Amino acid sequence: MPELSKRTETFTDSVIRRMTRISNKYGAVNLSQGFPDFEPPRELLERLAEVTGEDFHQYSITWGAQNFREALAEKQSRLMGVDIDPNENVVVTCGSTEAMMAAMMTVANPGDKVIVFSPFYENYGADTILSGAEPIYVPLYPPEFNFDPNELEAAFRQKPKALILCNPSNPCGKVFTCDELKIIADLAEKYDAFVITDEVYEHIIYAPHKHTYFASLPNMWERTISCSSLSKTYSITGWRLGYIIAPPHIIDVAKKVHDFLTVGAAAPLQEAAVTGLRFGDDYYRQLAEKYTEKRDLFLKGLDDIGISHTTPQGAYYVLLDISEFGFDSDLDFCEKLAEKVGVGAVPGSSFFRENVNHLIRLHFAKRNDTLSEALNRLSEINILKK
Ligand SMILES: Cc1ncc(COP(=O)(O)O)c(C=O)c1O
């Protein structure tokens, strides 16, 4: 048989999605892969039902249906404080996953370097490899997951083509402050690099923290490729709707990449999602309140059990410290946790460049009764102690 491509040799299948399969095998409450078990907003579902009887069953315009791009541009112009043109500044993609891959392929040539903060969302490793780029990892130091500006500048001195900025951040729940973003912005300008953002958790922020869109910082619009999606904001991870927002000369290239990668996002789903994009600001406030309640419930439960954990500023993940359980491998720990305790988690090592083996990630985008059941099971976690 001929050899398969070398391109994929340096990465494994997704650990996150593998943990979902393991959770299902043991009937565990799956807090590994980050998706909700509650319904999307009713208005979206009602519109989706109507759309099936309307004329949206063929390809939409490859870079996104006009109606969707207009609604998106209006919403994001309002929030980002920049004037986004639906025809010049937007490509609609199949989730932020495709947006990030298309953004990488738009800016990076094989051999180019790209800065990635560690811990990082696992897709970025594969994105860099598949686009031929080489990651330069810059550590974020717990407990606040701050970076060292000198280490960041040392990475920029290697002349990277871009920096990937996940804000709010998965898995560490960091929300970058304006001062931190300003340091990144100054370095991006000084060393003439792009910034590719992943802002899928832009609306899941816990007070007093605030989300700042990188593209809205002075002089940053020209060099920022903003990626995000509707997955988390409207609880529709299965609809696979995302987007890139950027200046026209970048969008022209991203359109080509996207066209040949996927042709386009699902036309009926784009049409139904317009309803969500037209929601008023109250919707986003209520979403943040709902997640704040879930975060508080979950963290209090973990405190009552006595497990030490991070406190997220945004997104819906928490890292648990499993040092005291005596496991050499966090992957083994997660398998045992699913099997013996009945809760699905992700080994922290899949997010870190550094040799980190003492953390596991749980998410709390679940109904309160699911979270209570998970906490109930986690109260037995000490049976795993060696
Ligand atoms: C940081 C981050 N980016 C992107 C994604 C995937 O987003 P999408 O469903 O839009 O592809 C996730 C999903 O968990 C994520 O955590």
The ligand as an SDF file (V2000), in Angstrom:
LIG
                    3D

 16 16  0  0  0  0  0  0  0  0999 V2000
  -11.2150   28.2440   22.1660 C   0  0  0  0  0  0  0  0  0  0  0  0
  -12.1030   27.5040   21.2420 C   0  0  0  0  0  0  0  0  0  0  0  0
  -12.0920   27.7960   19.9400 N   0  0  0  0  0  0  0  0  0  0  0  0
  -12.8810   27.1610   19.0710 C   0  0  0  0  0  0  0  0  0  0  0  0
  -13.7360   26.1530   19.4860 C   0  0  0  0  0  0  0  0  0  0  0  0
  -14.5900   25.4710   18.4780 C   0  0  0  0  0  0  0  0  0  0  0  0
  -15.5440   26.3700   18.0510 O   0  0  0  0  0  0  0  0  0  0  0  0
  -16.5230   26.0680   16.8540 P   0  0  0  0  0  0  0  0  0  0  0  0
  -17.6130   25.1940   17.3690 O   0  0  0  0  0  0  0  0  0  0  0  0
  -17.0080   27.4090   16.4770 O   0  0  0  0  0  0  0  0  0  0  0  0
  -15.7330   25.4140   15.7650 O   0  0  0  0  0  0  0  0  0  0  0  0
  -13.7770   25.7950   20.8260 C   0  0  0  0  0  0  0  0  0  0  0  0
  -14.6560   24.6950   21.2780 C   0  0  0  0  0  0  0  0  0  0  0  0
  -14.6040   24.2180   22.3670 O   0  0  0  0  0  0  0  0  0  0  0  0
  -12.9490   26.4930   21.7280 C   0  0  0  0  0  0  0  0  0  0  0  0
  -12.9540   26.1850   23.0250 O   0  0  0  0  0  0  0  0  0  0  0  0
  1  2  1  0
  2  3  1  0
  2 15  2  0
  3  4  2  0
  4  5  1  0
  5  6  1  0
  5 12  2  0
  6  7  1  0
  7  8  1  0
  8  9  2  0
  8 10  1  0
  8 11  1  0
 12 13  1  0
 12 15  1  0
 13 14  2  0
 15 16  1  0
M  END
$$$$
